[in-house]
Amino acid sequence: MAIDQPIDFSVPESTVMLAVYLVVPEAENTIGEFSLYKQLLFFFILKGFTSTLSQ
């Protein structure tokens, strides 16, 4: 069972953990978007390449 505790900003480790807690989801979102972008780019390149072969 988790216990809620206030953040003590006088302890440097608490500030670092707060920063990690706030940044990791944003980094995961960016990685996911980048991965989706790569997949779409690959799909369109492959589709364009295969459509030129069928002509």
C-alpha angles and dihedrals in degrees: 000000000000122000118212112228130177117247113256104212092190088073110076093209091059091055091049092049090050090052092050091046091054098041103045097070091050091050090050090051091050092049091049093050091047091050091050090048091052092048093050092046091050091048094052093045091049092045091049091047095049092045090057090051093054094054 
